[in-house]
Amino acid sequence: KRDKMDTQKNIDEHMLLDYFSGSLSATQKQEVEEWLNQSEENRKIARDIQYIYLATDTLQTIKGINSDQALVQVKKRIIKPEKKHYFVWLQRIAAILVLPLLISTLYFALKEDPVEYIEIRTNPGMVAKVDLPDKSKVWLNSQSYLKYPQKFTGDTRYVEINGEAYFSIQKDKTKKFIVNTPFDIKAEVLGTEFNIEAYKKKNQVTTTLVSGSVRLSFLNKDNKEESVIMKPDEEISYNIKNKKIKLHTSYIPTQIAWKDGLVILRNTPFEEVLKILSKRFNTNFIVKNDLLYNNSFTGTFSGQHLHLILEHFRLSTDIQYKFIDPDISQNKISEKTIVELY
């Protein structure tokens, strides 16, 4: 917590909260606005405080609602909608959803027992394991996001991912398990183990089935929903741009080794190897010689030592590598390791 955000203007969190609630004097309001104009950092701090103010105000309002009176008001608004009031509520709920929390609990409905959701994000190069409420297990790969309810209710278990995740689903014939992605494709299972890669920044969703069965539902090029039943050891990719699917034949351990902290290759093309290593070690590779793409590799490596894997490449195919120092000019530091291959 910042006790003081600007020693000259003496702008603290309490003053910012009063600013957003409209309780400051004209002089104090002018001081805050001058402070906001000083830097982007000050404006970022103010936005964070505004989110907190809006979220707190909304939750307090939710808790204070009388359900019977609310029902009467809803019926009235069906007859005569209050568009402006509805828009304000959407703004406040949106403020809750964008709170930058690593693991956060969100309330979405005006109920006596609101649904709690948990969000988990993994840092670059990190892997996390999560136990779901039904005892299903999820492994999250680097830079991935998972959202799920604290308790599954009804006849469907919904979770949402953005990134790559390995699922080991607890069987329950009375409750379907559905994985939603940022795109027009979702996976439905009853009891199975599978890997799904659906990074929002990419144009492809890849699902690899280890055991059991998965129904993939997606929108085709005519924006009509289609579905396909996957079989074990199958890998299906969905292209976001042309909305087509493609069945791949691949070595399954290569696709799921990341969850165990390993890199497993089996005649894996060099381009695919670089994708695996880039994600595992949060690394950018600069390939200086296109002939290197003609190589493929086999081997099992501990996922903790990138230089040992690169050394294997050097000894087996004479690929040379060099770690590039981060660019520290103009106070810019690269967040990723950079490796040059030639």
C-alpha positions as CSV (number, residue, x, y, z in Angstrom):
1,K,0.0,0.0,0.0
2,R,1.3,3.5,-0.9
3,D,1.0,5.9,2.1
4,K,1.8,8.8,-0.2
5,M,1.8,8.8,-3.9
6,D,3.3,12.3,-4.4
7,T,5.0,14.1,-1.5
8,Q,4.7,17.5,-3.1
9,K,0.9,17.4,-3.7
10,N,0.2,15.0,-0.8
11,I,-2.1,12.9,-2.9
12,D,-2.9,9.6,-1.1
13,E,-5.4,6.8,-1.7
14,H,-8.0,8.3,0.6
15,M,-7.9,11.6,-1.4
16,L,-8.3,9.7,-4.7
17,L,-11.3,7.7,-3.3
18,D,-12.9,11.0,-2.3
19,Y,-12.1,12.4,-5.7
20,F,-14.0,9.6,-7.5
21,S,-16.9,9.8,-5.0
22,G,-17.2,13.5,-5.7
23,S,-16.7,14.7,-2.1
24,L,-13.6,16.9,-2.6
25,S,-13.6,20.7,-2.6
26,A,-12.9,22.6,-5.8
27,T,-9.4,23.3,-4.6
28,Q,-8.6,19.7,-3.7
29,K,-10.1,18.5,-7.0
30,Q,-7.8,20.8,-8.9
31,E,-4.8,19.5,-7.0
32,V,-5.7,15.9,-7.9
33,E,-6.1,16.8,-11.5
34,E,-2.8,18.5,-11.6
35,W,-1.2,15.4,-10.1
36,L,-2.9,13.2,-12.7
37,N,-1.4,15.3,-15.5
38,Q,2.1,14.9,-14.1
39,S,2.8,11.3,-15.4
40,E,1.3,8.2,-16.8
41,E,2.3,6.4,-13.6
42,N,0.1,8.7,-11.6
43,R,-2.8,8.1,-14.0
44,K,-2.3,4.3,-13.7
45,I,-2.4,4.5,-9.9
46,A,-5.6,6.6,-10.1
47,R,-7.2,4.0,-12.5
48,D,-6.5,1.2,-10.0
49,I,-8.1,3.2,-7.2
50,Q,-11.1,3.9,-9.4
51,Y,-11.6,0.2,-10.1
52,I,-11.5,-0.5,-6.4
53,Y,-14.0,2.3,-5.7
54,L,-16.4,1.1,-8.4
55,A,-16.1,-2.6,-7.4
56,T,-16.6,-1.8,-3.7
57,D,-19.5,0.4,-4.4
58,T,-21.1,-2.3,-6.6
59,L,-20.6,-5.2,-4.1
60,Q,-22.0,-3.1,-1.2
61,T,-25.1,-2.3,-3.3
62,I,-25.5,-6.0,-4.2
63,K,-25.4,-7.0,-0.5
64,G,-27.9,-4.4,0.4
65,I,-30.6,-5.4,-2.1
66,N,-33.9,-6.7,-0.9
67,S,-34.8,-9.6,-3.3
68,D,-38.5,-9.0,-3.1
69,Q,-38.2,-5.3,-3.8
70,A,-35.7,-6.0,-6.6
71,L,-38.2,-8.4,-8.3
72,V,-40.8,-5.7,-8.3
73,Q,-38.4,-3.2,-9.8
74,V,-37.3,-5.7,-12.5
75,K,-41.0,-6.2,-13.5
76,K,-41.4,-2.4,-13.7
77,R,-38.3,-2.1,-15.9
78,I,-39.6,-4.8,-18.3
79,I,-42.5,-2.5,-18.9
80,K,-40.5,0.7,-18.9
81,P,-36.7,0.1,-19.2
82,E,-34.3,2.4,-17.4
83,K,-31.5,2.3,-20.0
84,K,-29.3,4.8,-18.2
85,H,-29.4,3.0,-14.9
86,Y,-28.7,-0.3,-16.7
87,F,-25.7,1.2,-18.4
88,V,-24.2,2.4,-15.1
89,W,-24.6,-1.1,-13.7
90,L,-22.7,-2.5,-16.7
91,Q,-19.9,-0.1,-16.1
92,R,-19.6,-1.0,-12.5
93,I,-19.7,-4.8,-13.1
94,A,-17.0,-4.3,-15.9
95,A,-14.9,-2.5,-13.3
96,I,-14.9,-5.7,-11.1
97,L,-14.0,-7.9,-14.0
98,V,-10.9,-6.0,-14.9
99,L,-9.3,-5.9,-11.4
100,P,-5.7,-7.0,-12.0
101,L,-5.6,-9.9,-9.5
102,L,-3.6,-13.1,-9.9
103,I,-6.2,-15.1,-8.1
104,S,-9.5,-13.3,-7.7
105,T,-13.1,-14.1,-6.6
106,L,-15.9,-12.5,-8.6
107,Y,-19.6,-12.1,-7.9
108,F,-21.8,-12.1,-11.0
109,A,-25.5,-12.4,-10.0
110,L,-27.8,-10.6,-7.7
111,K,-28.6,-13.7,-5.6
112,E,-28.6,-14.6,-1.9
113,D,-25.8,-17.0,-2.6
114,P,-23.7,-15.4,-5.4
115,V,-21.5,-17.7,-7.5
116,E,-17.8,-17.4,-6.7
117,Y,-15.2,-17.7,-9.5
118,I,-11.5,-18.2,-9.1
119,E,-9.0,-17.0,-11.7
120,I,-5.4,-18.3,-12.0
121,R,-2.6,-17.0,-14.2
122,T,0.8,-18.5,-14.7
123,N,3.9,-16.4,-15.3
124,P,6.2,-16.8,-18.4
125,G,8.2,-20.0,-18.2
126,M,6.1,-21.3,-15.2
127,V,3.8,-24.3,-14.8
128,A,1.0,-24.6,-12.2
129,K,-1.2,-27.5,-11.0
130,V,-4.8,-26.8,-9.9
131,D,-7.3,-29.1,-8.2
132,L,-10.9,-28.3,-9.3
133,P,-13.9,-28.6,-6.9
134,D,-14.9,-32.0,-8.4
135,K,-11.4,-33.4,-7.8
136,S,-10.5,-33.0,-11.5
137,K,-6.9,-31.8,-12.0
138,V,-5.6,-29.1,-14.3
139,W,-2.0,-28.3,-15.3
140,L,-1.4,-24.8,-16.7
141,N,1.5,-24.1,-19.0
142,S,3.4,-20.9,-19.4
143,Q,1.4,-17.6,-19.6
144,S,-1.9,-19.4,-19.3
145,Y,-5.2,-18.4,-17.6
146,L,-7.9,-20.6,-16.0
147,K,-11.2,-19.5,-14.6
148,Y,-13.6,-21.9,-12.7
149,P,-16.3,-21.7,-10.1
150,Q,-15.5,-22.4,-6.4
151,K,-18.3,-25.0,-6.6
152,F,-19.8,-26.7,-9.6
153,T,-23.6,-26.5,-9.6
154,G,-26.3,-27.7,-12.0
155,D,-25.7,-30.4,-14.6
156,T,-22.7,-28.9,-16.3
157,R,-19.2,-28.1,-15.1
158,Y,-17.9,-25.1,-17.0
159,V,-14.3,-23.8,-17.0
160,E,-12.6,-21.2,-19.2
161,I,-9.0,-21.2,-20.4
162,N,-6.7,-18.8,-22.4
163,G,-3.4,-20.6,-23.0
164,E,-2.4,-24.2,-22.7
165,A,-3.8,-26.7,-20.1
166,Y,-3.7,-30.4,-19.5
167,F,-7.0,-31.8,-18.0
168,S,-7.5,-35.0,-16.0
169,I,-11.3,-35.0,-15.6
170,Q,-13.1,-36.8,-12.8
171,K,-15.9,-39.0,-14.3
172,D,-19.4,-37.9,-13.5
173,K,-22.1,-39.1,-16.0
174,T,-24.6,-36.7,-14.5
175,K,-22.5,-33.6,-15.1
176,K,-20.8,-32.7,-18.4
177,F,-17.5,-31.0,-18.3
178,I,-17.0,-28.2,-20.8
179,V,-13.9,-26.2,-21.6
180,N,-14.5,-22.8,-23.1
181,T,-11.7,-21.0,-25.1
182,P,-11.4,-17.4,-26.3
183,F,-12.5,-18.6,-29.8
184,D,-15.5,-20.3,-31.5
185,I,-14.5,-23.7,-30.2
186,K,-15.1,-25.7,-27.0
187,A,-14.4,-29.2,-25.7
188,E,-17.0,-31.3,-24.0
189,V,-16.0,-34.4,-21.9
190,L,-17.4,-36.8,-19.4
191,G,-14.2,-38.4,-18.1
192,T,-10.9,-38.2,-19.9
193,E,-7.4,-36.8,-20.1
194,F,-6.5,-34.3,-22.8
195,N,-4.3,-31.3,-23.7
196,I,-5.7,-28.1,-25.2
197,E,-3.7,-25.1,-26.4
198,A,-5.8,-22.0,-27.0
199,Y,-3.6,-18.9,-26.6
200,K,-5.7,-15.8,-27.5
201,K,-2.7,-14.2,-29.3
202,K,-2.4,-17.2,-31.7
203,N,-4.6,-18.2,-34.6
204,Q,-5.0,-21.9,-33.8
205,V,-6.5,-24.1,-31.1
206,T,-4.9,-27.6,-30.8
207,T,-6.5,-30.4,-28.8
208,T,-4.7,-33.7,-28.1
209,L,-6.6,-36.6,-26.6
210,V,-4.7,-38.9,-24.3
211,S,-7.6,-41.1,-23.1
212,G,-11.4,-41.2,-23.1
213,S,-13.4,-39.1,-25.6
214,V,-13.9,-35.4,-26.4
215,R,-16.5,-33.7,-28.5
216,L,-15.1,-30.6,-30.1
217,S,-17.8,-28.1,-31.1
218,F,-16.8,-25.2,-33.4
219,L,-18.2,-22.7,-35.9
220,N,-17.4,-23.6,-39.6
221,K,-16.7,-21.1,-42.4
222,D,-20.5,-20.6,-42.7
223,N,-20.8,-19.7,-39.0
224,K,-22.8,-22.9,-38.4
225,E,-21.9,-25.1,-35.4
226,E,-20.2,-28.4,-36.2
227,S,-18.8,-31.1,-33.9
228,V,-16.4,-34.0,-34.1
229,I,-15.7,-36.8,-31.7
230,M,-12.0,-37.3,-31.0
231,K,-10.4,-40.7,-30.4
232,P,-7.4,-41.4,-28.1
233,D,-4.0,-40.4,-29.5
234,E,-5.6,-38.0,-32.0
235,E,-4.6,-34.3,-32.3
236,I,-7.0,-31.8,-34.0
237,S,-6.2,-28.2,-34.8
238,Y,-8.8,-25.5,-35.5
239,N,-7.7,-22.6,-37.6
240,I,-9.3,-19.4,-36.3
241,K,-9.1,-17.5,-39.6
242,N,-10.5,-20.0,-42.0
243,K,-12.5,-22.0,-39.4
244,K,-11.3,-25.4,-40.6
245,I,-10.1,-28.3,-38.6
246,K,-7.2,-30.6,-39.4
247,L,-6.3,-34.0,-37.9
248,H,-2.7,-34.4,-37.0
249,T,-0.6,-37.5,-36.3
250,S,1.9,-36.7,-33.5
251,Y,3.8,-38.2,-30.7
252,I,1.6,-37.6,-27.7
253,P,4.4,-37.5,-25.0
254,T,5.9,-34.6,-26.9
255,Q,2.7,-32.6,-26.6
256,I,2.1,-33.2,-22.9
257,A,5.7,-33.5,-21.4
258,W,5.6,-29.8,-20.2
259,K,3.3,-30.7,-17.3
260,D,6.0,-32.9,-15.8
261,G,8.8,-30.3,-16.4
262,L,10.2,-32.3,-19.3
263,V,11.0,-31.8,-23.0
264,I,10.4,-35.0,-24.9
265,L,11.3,-35.1,-28.6
266,R,10.8,-37.9,-31.1
267,N,11.9,-37.0,-34.7
268,T,10.4,-33.6,-33.9
269,P,11.0,-31.0,-36.6
270,F,13.3,-28.2,-35.6
271,E,10.6,-25.5,-36.0
272,E,8.3,-27.4,-33.6
273,V,11.3,-27.9,-31.2
274,L,11.8,-24.1,-31.1
275,K,8.1,-23.5,-30.3
276,I,8.3,-26.0,-27.4
277,L,11.5,-24.5,-26.0
278,S,10.3,-20.9,-26.5
279,K,7.3,-21.5,-24.4
280,R,9.0,-23.6,-21.8
281,F,11.9,-21.2,-21.2
282,N,10.3,-17.9,-22.2
283,T,12.9,-17.5,-24.9
284,N,13.1,-15.8,-28.3
285,F,15.1,-17.7,-30.9
286,I,16.8,-15.9,-33.8
287,V,17.6,-18.4,-36.6
288,K,20.4,-17.1,-38.8
289,N,20.6,-20.1,-41.1
290,D,17.3,-21.4,-42.7
291,L,19.0,-24.8,-43.4
292,L,18.7,-25.5,-39.7
293,Y,15.0,-26.1,-40.2
294,N,15.9,-29.3,-42.1
295,N,16.9,-30.9,-38.8
296,S,14.7,-33.0,-36.4
297,F,15.6,-34.3,-33.0
298,T,14.9,-37.1,-30.6
299,G,15.6,-37.1,-26.8
300,T,14.3,-36.6,-23.3
301,F,15.5,-33.6,-21.4
302,S,14.9,-32.1,-18.0
303,G,13.0,-28.9,-18.6
304,Q,15.2,-26.9,-16.2
305,H,18.4,-26.4,-18.3
306,L,18.1,-24.8,-21.7
307,H,21.8,-24.7,-22.3
308,L,22.1,-28.5,-21.9
309,I,19.5,-29.0,-24.6
310,L,21.2,-26.5,-26.9
311,E,24.5,-28.3,-26.2
312,H,22.9,-31.6,-27.4
313,F,21.9,-29.8,-30.6
314,R,25.5,-28.6,-31.1
315,L,27.1,-32.0,-30.5
316,S,24.6,-33.9,-32.7
317,T,24.2,-31.6,-35.7
318,D,26.9,-28.9,-35.2
319,I,24.2,-26.2,-34.6
320,Q,25.9,-23.2,-32.9
321,Y,24.2,-21.0,-30.4
322,K,24.8,-17.8,-28.6
323,F,22.9,-16.1,-25.7
324,I,22.3,-12.4,-26.5
325,D,22.6,-9.9,-23.7
326,P,19.3,-8.0,-23.0
327,D,19.0,-4.6,-24.6
328,I,19.6,-2.2,-21.7
329,S,19.9,0.9,-23.9
330,Q,17.5,3.7,-23.0
331,N,16.4,1.7,-19.9
332,K,14.8,-1.0,-22.0
333,I,15.3,-4.6,-20.7
334,S,14.1,-7.6,-22.6
335,E,11.7,-9.8,-20.6
336,K,12.7,-12.9,-22.6
337,T,16.0,-14.7,-23.0
338,I,17.3,-14.3,-26.6
339,V,19.3,-17.0,-28.3
340,E,20.9,-16.7,-31.7
341,L,21.2,-20.0,-33.7
342,Y,23.5,-20.4,-36.7
